[in-house]
Structures are given as structure tokens and as C-alpha cells.
Amino acid sequence: MTIAIILLCLGALTSTVFIVSKVINYSPKTIVFKTIASLVFVALGIYGAVVTPGPTPIKVFIVLGLFFGTLGDLLLGFKYVVTKNKNIWILAGMFAFAFGHVFYVIALFVGYYVPGNPWFIALPFLTAVVISSLYMVISRKAGVRFGKLLPFGLFYLFCLTSMVSSSLYMNVLHGFTLTNLVMFFAGAVCFSVSDCMLTGAYFKAGKRSNTYMATYSAFYYVAQFVIAFSLMFLG
């Protein structure tokens, strides 16, 4: 546990350095800080997967989810540095994060689904459709415009909401008694808060404040570190 705590502290430090660099002046150096912070939560996940007893498949899929989060971080970072074709970097990052959410969903079902409960297969995805639909209506009224990226935005939104709803229903199935699963749900909620704010920054006209940008970045790193740290309680 000592090493995990050290990695958490290192993650807090590196993510703070990245956020400060981001709001002051986004540059290639900022991408380096961002990548380092992301690699720390991957390292935390790998450490938890190695030292904690528990089924291997869920560990593998969660670590894959963390890895694709790091990849998404790196790709989205180039949006601020390579000024031409920014949508390409947004699209690439969006797909990387989407695949990360898919791996998280697989991990949840592999690790926590109890056979004989078919509704707990259907409900997470039905809920994801409802939440995604409501979000698109509300965000449009709030001035968010995805433009040509709308189909890909819908795909990503469904992957994100499926991850959040799957973690919720798996907790319901187990009566919110599994510490690591409750932690995963908390991380998933933070992830959704971050992404809701992020779409406002990327797809809504006008400049967002430094506080706004720092807040959604902070929610994102809290999400990934909580999910990674949840592996320490898997046994």
C-alpha cells in the first residue's frame, strides 16, 4: 500500500503541474507534463493489478482502460499545439477514450455480473441511451455544437454513459458492498462531470475561464486515479 500512496502523491503533483501549465500557456512542454501525469495512473493501476489478489481478467481490462486514457490524453493534447486540422486530434482522442470506456465496461461485466440477472445486462445500455439523449437535448439548448463531429460525439457519449450506468447497476446488484466497485462508480461519475465540462470548452462558442479549464482537468485526474486505486481493494 505504501507504494500505491506514493504513486497517488506523485499523481497529485504531476497532474497539478500539468493543470498549471495548461492554464498559463499550453505548449509542447504541457503535453509532456500531461503524459507523465497519465502514465502515473497507469503505473498505479498496474501496481494494483500485480500486488492485489483477485481475478486477472478484470485487472487486465481496467489497465487497458487506463492505457487508452493516456493515449487519449496525448492525442487531445496535440489539438493545442498543432493548429491545423484540430478536429483530427479531437477525433483521435475521442476514439481512444471511447475504447477505454469499452474496456471499463467489459471489466465491470467480467468482474461483477451475476448470471441469472438478464435485466442487469440490458438496463445499463438502455439507461445510457436515455442519458445520452437527454444530454444532447440539454447541451444543444446550452449552445454546444458538435458540427461534423456529431456522429462520433454520439458514439463517445454512449460509451461514456454506458461505463457510468454499468458501474451503477453492478453496485446495485451487489448492494453497494464492494469497496472497489463503489470506488469505480465514484471515478466514473467524476469522469462524466469532466467530460460534460470538456464539451462546453471544446464545442461551445466563447472562451472558458482558467478556473473552468482547471476544474474539468482536475475531475478527470481524480476519476482515473480513483479507478486505478480501486484495484488495490479488489481482493
N, C-alpha and C positions, 0 to 999 in steps of 0.2 A: 504493500500500500504506500510505502514511503516514496518509491519511485513514481507512482501514479500522482501523488500530491506534488512532487517536484515538477512533473510534466504539466500539471494543471497550473502551477505558478508560472512556469515558463510560457505556457499558452496565454495566460493573462497578460504577461509582459509583452510578448511578441505581437499579440493582437492589438494591444493598446498602442504600441509603436506604429503599427500599420494604420490604425484609425487616425492617429495624429498626423501622420504623413499624408494620408488621403485628404483630410480637410484643409491642410495647409497648402500643399502643392502636389498633385498627382503626377508622378514621374516614373521612369523605369525602376528607380530605387524603391518606389512604393510597391511595385509588383513583387520585388524581391522580398520585402517585409511581409506582404500578403501571403506569398508562397511558403515562407518559413513558418508563419503562424498556422497555416493549414497543415503543413507537414507535422507539426507538433500534435494536433488532434489525431492524425493518422497514427503517429507513434504511440499515443496513449491508447488508441483502440487496439493496436497490435499487441502492446504490452498486456492489456487486459485479457485479450484472447489467449495469449500464451500462458499466463500465470494462473488464470482462474479456471477451475473445473467447470465442465458443462458441455453440452453438445457442440460439436465442431461446426456443423452447417450454419447455425445462426451467427457464430463468430465470423465465419468467412464472409457471409453476406453483409454483415454490418461493416466490416473492414472495407469491403468493396464499395459500400455506400459512402464511407468516409473518403476513400481514394477518389471517387468520381466527384465528390465535393471539392477536393483540392484541385482536380483538373478543371472544374467549372470556374473556380476562383481565378486560376491562371488565365483562362481564356477570356473571361469577362474583364480582367484587368487590362488587356490589350486595347479594349474599347477607348480607354482614356489616353493611350499613348499613340496608337496607330489611328490617325484621324480619318483616313479613307475607309469606306465600307464598314462603318461601325456596326451595322446590322449583322455582318458576318460573325463578328466576335460575340455579339449578344446571342445569336442563334446557336453558335457552337457551345457557349457556356450554358445556355438553356438546356440543350440536349444532354450535356454532361451531368448537370444537376438532375435532370429527369431520370436518367439511368440510375443515378444514385438513389433516388426515391424508389425506383422499381426494386432495387436490391434491398432497401429497407423493408419494403412491403413483403418481399419474399422471406426475409429473415423473420418477420413477425408471424407469418403463417407457418413457416417451418418450425419455429420455436414454441409457438403458443396456441396454435389452433388445436382444439379438441374434437376428434372425429365424432360425428353424430349431431353436429350443430350446424346444419347447412345454412341457416339464416346468417350465421356469422361469417359466411363466405360472401353472400350477396349484399348484406347491409352496408359494409364499408364502401363498396363501389357505388351503390345506389346513393348513399349519403354524399359521396364525392361528387356525383353528377349534380345533386341538388345544390350543394355548397358552391360548386363552380359556376352554376347557372346564376345563382343569387349574386355572386361576386361580380360576374360580368355585367349584370344589370346595374348594380350599385356603382361599380368603378366607372362605367360609361357616363352615368349621371354626374360623377365627380370629376369628369374631364379626362379620364385615362383613355388614350387612343393607341392601340397596338399597331395599327396600319397594316402593312404587308405581313407583319409577324403574327397576325391574329391566329391563324390555324396552329402555329407552333406554340403560341401562348396558351391556347386552349388545351393542347396536349400536355404542356408542362403543368398547367393548373390542375388538370385531372390527376397527374402523377403525384403532385404535392398533396392535394386534398385526400387522395387515396391513402397516402402514408399517414396523415394525421388521423383520418377516420379509422384506419386499420388498427392503429395503436390504441385508439379509444375503445373500440369494440373488443379487442383482445384483453384490455383491462377489465371491461365489463364482464367478459367471460370468466375471468379469474378473480372477480370481486375486488379488484384493486389491491391485491395482497402481495404481489410480486414487486419487490423494490426496483429491480432493474427495468421492469416493464413500465412502472409508474414514471421512472426517470426518463425512459424513452418517450413517453407521451408528453412529458413536460418539455423535452427537447423539440419534439415535433410541433408543439404549439408555438414555441419561440421561433422556429423556422418559418412557420406560416405568418407570424407577425412581421418578421424581417422581410419576407417576400412581398407582402402586401404594401409595405412602405417602399420597397425597392421598385415596384411597378410604378408607383407615384413619382419616383425620381427619374425613371427611365422613359416613361411613356406619357407623362403629363407635362403640358407646356409650363414654362417658368422655371426659375432656378430654386432649388431647395436650399434651406439653410444648412450651415455646417453641423448644427445640432441634430438636424433631421438625418443627415448622412451618417453621422457618428452613431446615432441610435439604432438604425437598421443594421449597421455593421456589427454593433455590439450584440444585438439579439441573435444574429447569425452565428457568431462565435460561441455564444452561450449555448445555442442549440447543438452545435456539432460537438462541443466539449462535453456536454451533459450526455449525449448519445454515446460518445466514446467511453466516458467514465462509467456508464451503466454496465458495461461488460465486466467491471470489477465486482459486480454483485450478481453475476449470472449463476454461480454455483448452487 
